[in-house]
Amino acid sequence: MSKPAKAGDTAKGSLPFEEALKKLEGVVEAMESDDLPLETLLARYEEGARLVKICQEKLAEAEVKIQQLEKNAVGELKLKSFETSEE
């Protein structure tokens, strides 16, 4: 089954999105299928919460990059600088 992640494994930015998602799916599968003691379920839940955060951060970063892409006059995509609006 899925091994609990070490604290360093799920630190911000340390896992690629696909790996974090795969680990998260493993955590969910283990929680749904195994008859686990409460302490183990809590540890897996905490691991899953860290993995969800990593996935959300990676998706947010990708969304910002996609929003920054614009076509130039020749139809090529280029990355424009991201400006935040302060109210």
C-alpha positions as CSV (number, residue, x, y, z in Angstrom):
1,M,0.0,0.0,0.0
2,S,0.9,3.7,0.0
3,K,3.6,4.7,2.5
4,P,3.0,7.9,4.6
5,A,5.0,10.8,3.1
6,K,7.9,12.2,5.0
7,A,7.6,15.9,6.0
8,G,10.3,16.8,3.4
9,D,8.5,14.9,0.6
10,T,5.5,17.2,0.7
11,A,7.2,20.5,1.3
12,K,6.1,23.3,-1.0
13,G,7.4,22.9,-4.5
14,S,9.3,19.7,-3.8
15,L,7.0,17.4,-5.7
16,P,5.9,17.7,-9.3
17,F,2.1,18.1,-9.7
18,E,1.7,14.6,-11.2
19,E,3.6,12.9,-8.4
20,A,1.7,14.8,-5.7
21,L,-1.6,13.8,-7.4
22,K,-0.6,10.2,-7.7
23,K,0.3,10.1,-4.0
24,L,-2.9,11.8,-3.1
25,E,-4.9,9.2,-5.1
26,G,-3.0,6.4,-3.2
27,V,-3.8,8.0,0.2
28,V,-7.5,8.2,-0.7
29,E,-7.6,4.7,-2.0
30,A,-5.9,3.4,1.2
31,M,-8.3,5.3,3.4
32,E,-11.3,4.0,1.5
33,S,-10.2,0.3,1.3
34,D,-8.3,-0.5,4.5
35,D,-9.6,-1.1,7.9
36,L,-7.2,1.3,9.5
37,P,-6.9,2.4,13.1
38,L,-7.9,6.0,13.9
39,E,-4.3,7.2,14.3
40,T,-3.3,5.9,10.9
41,L,-6.4,7.4,9.3
42,L,-5.5,10.8,10.9
43,A,-1.9,10.6,9.6
44,R,-3.1,9.7,6.1
45,Y,-5.6,12.6,6.2
46,E,-2.9,15.0,7.2
47,E,-0.7,13.7,4.4
48,G,-3.6,14.1,2.0
49,A,-4.2,17.6,3.1
50,R,-0.6,18.5,2.4
51,L,-0.7,16.9,-1.0
52,V,-4.0,18.8,-1.8
53,K,-2.3,22.1,-0.9
54,I,0.7,21.3,-3.2
55,C,-1.6,20.4,-6.1
56,Q,-3.7,23.6,-5.6
57,E,-0.5,25.7,-5.5
58,K,0.9,24.1,-8.7
59,L,-2.5,24.6,-10.5
60,A,-2.6,28.2,-9.4
61,E,0.9,28.8,-10.7
62,A,0.0,27.2,-14.0
63,E,-3.1,29.3,-14.2
64,V,-1.1,32.5,-13.7
65,K,1.3,31.5,-16.5
66,I,-1.5,30.7,-18.9
67,Q,-3.1,34.0,-18.2
68,Q,0.2,35.7,-18.9
69,L,0.6,34.1,-22.3
70,E,-0.5,36.4,-25.2
71,K,-0.1,36.2,-28.9
72,N,2.2,38.7,-30.5
73,A,1.6,40.2,-33.9
74,V,3.1,37.2,-35.7
75,G,0.9,34.8,-33.8
76,E,3.6,33.5,-31.6
77,L,2.9,33.0,-27.9
78,K,5.1,34.9,-25.5
79,L,5.1,35.3,-21.7
80,K,4.2,38.8,-20.6
81,S,5.0,40.2,-17.1
82,F,2.4,39.6,-14.5
83,E,1.0,42.7,-12.9
84,T,-1.1,42.6,-9.7
85,S,-3.7,45.3,-9.1
86,E,-3.8,46.7,-5.6
87,E,-7.0,48.3,-4.4
